[in-house]
Amino acid sequence: MFSILDLFRRGDRRVAAARSHEAGFTLIELLVVMTILVLLASLVAPRVMGYLGSSRTKTAKVQIESLSTSLELFKLDTGRYPNAREGLNALVQQPSDIKTWNGPYLKTDRVPLDPWGQPYLYRVPGQRAAFDIISLGADKREGGEGEDQDVSTSK
């Protein structure tokens, strides 16, 4: 087996030139591959972002269901739901006027924030039930559609 240097010494420049072209890619080949990657990314990215938005909404629904269950346990122990002043914080810290509190009712030491980093709204009495727990969605305002829609106990 000869090295490229041996081939040059022997005068076989044609074989050496052929081997040197095999060593890498041309600029055009690299540009074509990069163009294909950009096209694929432009097709895939919107779908991934859509899944991310729907997963946040689903996460909010699951958290609201968990908070609702904790409120029901609170009511079983105390005979009432936390009032507006006590709020959801009563699930992790005992209100001073309740002796039958048997909490904390959440596994964490504080009430979780919604998937968009905002506190859940707690209304007692609720509009359609004894209480409402609401996340205002990505836009942090009432109403909206898609990822901006409100998520609550009544939906």
Summary of the structure (lengths in Angstrom):
residues: 155
radius of gyration: 31.2
end to end distance: 75.7
largest distance: 100.0
contacts: 383
relative contact order: 0.10
helix: 49%
strand: 7%
